[in-house]
């Protein structure tokens, strides 16, 4: 499980009423193989065509080169190591 402490989010977004605006990007950077494997376990109604997944993975790789120049205050990358982890926002 990945825990993002509430204090961290407050640093990112500022305490309520602070007027501070901070922008964070959460990127799920998974390989084509992982995406295809996960897709096999989807119900028929949620199954995505393989060529569409391949296209999206390719688009993400292009976006990764641009993201550092987009002005995000923080970028959090989740990859194959965290693919089965649960993300939780917790008060510390």
C-alpha positions as CSV (number, residue, x, y, z in Angstrom):
1,X,0.0,0.0,0.0
2,X,1.2,3.5,-0.8
3,X,0.2,6.0,1.8
4,X,0.2,9.7,0.9
5,X,0.1,11.6,4.3
6,X,-2.4,14.3,4.6
7,X,0.4,16.6,5.6
8,X,2.0,16.0,2.2
9,X,-1.2,16.9,0.4
10,X,-1.5,20.1,2.5
11,X,2.0,21.0,1.4
12,X,0.9,20.4,-2.2
13,X,-2.4,22.1,-2.0
14,X,-2.1,24.4,1.1
15,X,-4.3,24.3,4.1
16,X,-8.0,25.2,3.6
17,X,-8.4,28.9,3.1
18,X,-4.7,29.6,2.6
19,X,-5.2,30.8,-1.0
20,X,-2.2,28.7,-2.0
21,X,-2.7,26.8,-5.3
22,X,-0.3,24.0,-6.1
23,X,-0.7,21.5,-8.9
24,X,0.4,17.9,-8.8
25,X,0.3,15.3,-11.5
26,X,0.0,11.6,-10.8
27,X,1.2,9.4,-13.7
28,X,0.6,5.7,-14.0
29,X,3.6,4.6,-16.2
30,X,2.9,1.0,-17.0
31,X,4.4,-1.2,-19.7
32,X,2.3,-2.3,-22.7
33,X,2.6,-5.9,-21.4
34,X,1.2,-5.0,-18.0
35,X,-1.7,-3.0,-19.6
36,X,-2.6,-5.9,-21.9
37,X,-2.4,-8.4,-19.0
38,X,-4.7,-6.3,-16.9
39,X,-7.1,-5.8,-19.9
40,X,-7.4,-9.6,-20.2
41,X,-9.0,-9.7,-16.7
42,X,-11.7,-7.1,-17.6
43,X,-15.3,-8.0,-18.2
44,X,-16.4,-7.9,-21.8
45,X,-18.1,-4.6,-21.3
46,X,-14.9,-3.0,-20.1
47,X,-12.5,-4.8,-22.5
48,X,-10.3,-2.3,-24.6
49,X,-9.0,-3.2,-28.0
50,X,-5.3,-4.0,-28.0
51,X,-4.4,-1.4,-30.7
52,X,-6.0,1.3,-28.5
53,X,-4.0,0.3,-25.5
54,X,-0.8,0.3,-27.6
55,X,-1.6,3.7,-28.9
56,X,-2.2,5.1,-25.4
57,X,1.1,3.6,-24.1
58,X,2.9,5.2,-27.0
59,X,1.2,8.6,-26.3
60,X,2.2,8.4,-22.7
61,X,5.9,7.8,-23.6
62,X,5.8,11.0,-25.7
63,X,4.1,12.9,-22.9
64,X,6.7,11.9,-20.4
65,X,9.3,13.9,-22.4
66,X,7.1,17.0,-22.1
67,X,5.7,16.7,-18.6
68,X,8.8,18.2,-16.9
69,X,8.3,21.4,-18.9
70,X,4.6,21.8,-18.3
71,X,4.9,23.7,-15.0
72,X,3.6,21.1,-12.5
73,X,4.7,21.8,-9.0
74,X,5.1,18.1,-8.3
75,X,5.0,15.0,-10.5
76,X,4.4,11.6,-8.9
77,X,5.3,8.6,-11.1
78,X,3.8,5.1,-10.3
79,X,5.3,2.3,-12.3
80,X,5.5,-1.5,-12.4
81,X,6.8,-1.7,-8.9
82,X,3.6,-0.1,-7.5
83,X,1.1,-1.6,-9.9
84,X,-0.6,-3.8,-7.3
85,X,-0.4,-1.3,-4.5
86,X,-3.3,0.6,-3.1
87,X,-3.1,4.3,-2.9
88,X,-4.5,5.9,0.3
89,X,-4.6,9.4,1.6
90,X,-4.1,9.3,5.3
91,X,-4.0,11.8,8.2
92,X,-0.7,11.8,10.0
